[in-house]
Amino acid sequence: MILAGDIGGTNTRLALVGDDPRAPDAIEIYPSGDHASLEEMVRAFLTAHPAEPAAACFGVAGPVRDGYVRVTNVAWPVDAASLATLLRLEHVRLLNDLEANAWGIAALGPEDFHVLNAGRPDARGNAAVCSAGTGLGEAGLYWDGERHHAFACEGGHTDFAPRSEAQERLRAFLASEYGHVSYERVCSGMGLVNIYRHLAGGCDLDAAGISRLALAGTDETAAAALDLMVEIYGAEAGNLALKLMATGGVYLGGGIPPRILPKLEEGCFMRAFADKGRFVDLLAGIPVRVILNDRTALLGAALAAEASIESSLRA
């Protein structure tokens, strides 16, 4: 039995996984901000679902350093040593949440994707994950000629590069507040709120509310904000594809893309994605898929824990 977790800025998912990661023996979702620590949630989970896991792995929204993560959009950290003591395990594996997403792609089927761009029929090579949710997460999958190997990065926190006068005005507005303006500040749940605030002069809506109004066509400012975010999202996904030479595909994860599929299908995303000067043809040939399965990071954590067990047995 494996304990797998997906720790995000909004929700934390915990699951007990046996033979099939896609069919967990138990699963619970906890609002991350309502709890003082991951240990508190793990205790509650194992009280409700008693088990002695043989291994544990958690995908965490933040950079992993020496088994420790200061979660990017949550007040508490995650410490592998503390979790190992709680679970009476020799060690607990921590992954960046996007690295966990990248691991999980191997467990998905065609029904778990929505294809935005079919790309070349013979497409293969490195791949990338670009996920817009509470924040903006990115990861890569290195292709060794036979299989992909997931790795983490923090590309969502790189400098936002405006592509128009409207985007430059947005950058200047946010720079006056934050100093450094990253892609996460303009391409995520918080990013959509920031854009709406800039356009409307204030905002009492959350990202979900702005998206609903925009898709319903009942709020012109919400529609303009979502259009601008989608354009920025497409451009940054294309940037990531070039940086990683992700000819094997780009996967759009996180909670936002599945909710705004009609907007993504309008074409602005792919136009911005491929608008890379001399590399237009290369970008146009890259498959782009929206991940529809919201358990992908959880699946990835389970697969990584299984790999740790197999590695220990070989040693």
N, C-alpha and C positions, 0 to 999 in steps of 0.2 A: 504494500500500500504506500502511495506517495501523497504527500501534502504539497499542493501547488497553490500559488497565489499570484494575483495580479493587483498590484497596489497602485492606484491612480490618484490624481488630485481630487476627483469627485467620489469615486467608489472603489472599494476593495473587494475583490472576489477571492474566496477561498474554496478549495475543492479537495476531496479525497478521491484519488484515481487508482483504479486497479489495472485490469488488463487493457482496457480501451480508454484512452484519454478523452475520446468524444462522448463517452457515457460515464461520467463520474458517479461514484457511489454516493457522494453527498456534495452539495454546493450551497454556498450562502453568499449574499451580497450585503456589505456593510457600508454606510456612508462614511467616508474617510474622515471628514471633519467632525463627526460626532464621537470620535474615540480618541483616547489619549496616547495610544501606541498600537503598533501591530501586535505586540505580545498580548495586549488586552483582547484583541479580536481573535487571535489564535486560541486563547484560553476559552473564550465563549464558544468558538466553533467546535473545539474538541470536547467541551462539556455537552454540547448538543449532539455531537457525532463521535462518540468515544472510539479512539483508534491509537495505535502505536506505529506511526509511519516509519518506514525503513529509510526514507530520504525525503528531503524537502527542498523546494526551489521557489523563489519569489521573484517576479518581475516587478521592478520598482521604478517609479517615475523620477529619475535623477541619476547622476553619474555615480557608478560604483567604484569605491576606492578602498582596497584592503578590507573587503567584507563590510563596508559601512556606506550608507547612503543618507545624505541629508535631502529628504524628498523635496522636489522643486516647489510644489504648490500645496504642501501640507506642513503643519507646524512641527511634527515629530520626525525623528530619524528612524532608520532601520539598521539594526546591528546583527550581523550573522552570528556572532559569538553568543549574544544574549538569546537569540532564537534557538541556537543549538543546545544551550543549557536547558531552556524551557522544554524542548522536544526530546531531550536526552539522546541527541545525535552527535556523532563525532564532528560533523560540520554541516552547515546549511549553505546552499548555493544562492547567491544573489545575482540577478541580471538586470541591466537597464531594461525598462519596460518595452522599449522598441526592439531591443535585442530579443526579448521574449516573443514579441510579435513576429520577428523574422524567423525564429525557431518554429513557431506555430504554423507558418504557411505550408510546411510539408504535410501537415495533417488535414489540410483543407481539400475539398473537392470542388468541381465546377459550379455546383450550386451555391458555394460560399463566396462567389465573386460576381460583380457586375462589370462588364467590359466597357470601358470608355473608348479605348483605342486598341484595335486588334493587333496592330503592328505587323512585323514581318512574320510569315508563317513558320520560318526556320529560326526564329529569335532564340538565342541562348547567350549565356555569359553571366556576368555579375548582375545583381538585381538590387533594388532599393525599396525601402519602406518610408513613406512620408505621411505621418498621421496627425491630423488636426482634431483635437479634442479640447480638454481644459487648457492644455498647452499645445506646442507643436513639437512632435518627436520625430527623429530620423534614425535610420539604421541601414546597414548594408549587408549584402549576402555575396561573399566572394565565391566565384565558380572555379573549382580546381580541375575542371574537365569531366568530372563525374558527378559531383554533388556540390550543393551550396553550403557555406559555412557562415553563420550569422556573426556580425560584430556590431558593437554599439558606437554611436557618435553623439555629439551634442550640437548638430548642425542647426537646430531650430533657434539657437541663441547667437548665430552669426549676424553680422550687420545687415539690416534691411536696406536693399538697394532700390530706390524708387525708379520706375520706368516711365513716369509721366509727370506733368506738373501737378496733377491732382494727388498723386502718390507722394510727391515732394512736399506738398502742403501738409499732408497727413504726417509725414516723418517729422517735419518741423514742429507740429503741434505736440506730438508725443515726446520729442526731444526736450521740449520745455518742461515736461513733467518728469521724465525718467532719465534724461541724459543719454544713455545708450538705448537705441531703438533696435531691437532684434526682430527677426521674422516672427517669433512667437507673439510679440506685442501687436502684430497686425494680421496674423494668420492662425487663429485658434478661437476658442470660445471667448477668452478675454480680448483677443484681437478684434472680433466682430463688435463687441461692446465698445472698444476704443474707437473703431471707425465710426460707429453710430454716434458716439459722443462728439466726435470731431465734426460730423456733418450736421448734427441737430443742435449743437451747443449744449448738450446735456443728455442724460439717459437714465430712465428708471426701469429699463427692461433688461432681462438677461439674454444670453445668446440664443437660447431656445425660442424665447418670445420674439426676438428680432427675426429669426429665421422663419417662424410661422407667418408673421405679418408680410415678410418679403415674398414668400412662396404663394401666399393668398392674394397678393397684389393689392392689399388694403393700406399700405403705408409706403409712400414713395421714398422716404428717407431710408427705411429698412431695406427696400429693394436696392437702392443705390449702394448701401453699406455691404449687402451680401454680394452684389456684383463686383465691388472693388476687392473684397476679400477673396472671392473665387479667382479673380485675375491674378492677384498676388500669389495665391496658392499654386496656381498653374505654373507661374514663372519660377517659383522656388522648387517645385517638384522637378521641373526641367533642369534647374541648376544642379540639383542633387544627382540627376541622371547623368549629367556631363561629368561631374566630379568623380563619380564612381564608375563611369563608363558602363552604366546599367543597361546594356543591350538585352539582357534577359528579362527585363520588365521592371516597372515601377508599380508598387502596391500602395494604395491610399487607405490608411487605417484610421483609427480613432472614431469617436462617436459622431462627428459632423458629416463626413462624406455620405454615409447611407441615408442621412436625413435630408440631404439637399440634392439627391440624384437628378431631379428635373433641372435644377440650375446647372449642374455639372454637364448635363447632356446638351445644353444650349450651344456649347461650342467655345465659349470664352476661355474655359480652363485649358483646353487643348491648344487653342491658338497661342496663349501665353506660354504654355509648356514648350511648344516647338519653335517659338520666335527667338532663335539663337543665331541669327546671321548665317554664316557659312555652314552651320551644323543643323539647319532645318531638316534636311532629308534624314539625317541620323536620328534626330528626335522623333520624327514622324513614324519611323520604323520600330519604335520601342512600344511593346504592349503596355497599356496602362489599365489597371484593374482596381475597382473599389472592393475592399474586404467587407463583406456583409456579416460575417460571423463575429459577434462581440466577445466570444470566448477565445479568440486567437492567441492572445498573450497568455491566457491560462493554459491552453493546450501547449504552447511553447515552453512554459515553465515545467509542465509535466514531462515533456520530451527531454528537456535538459536534465531533469532529475534522473530519468531513466538512463540517459547517457552517462551520468556520474556513477550510477550503480554498476553499469557494464564496464566502465573504466576501472573501477575498484576491483571487480572480479578478475579482469585481465591482469591487473597488477599482482 
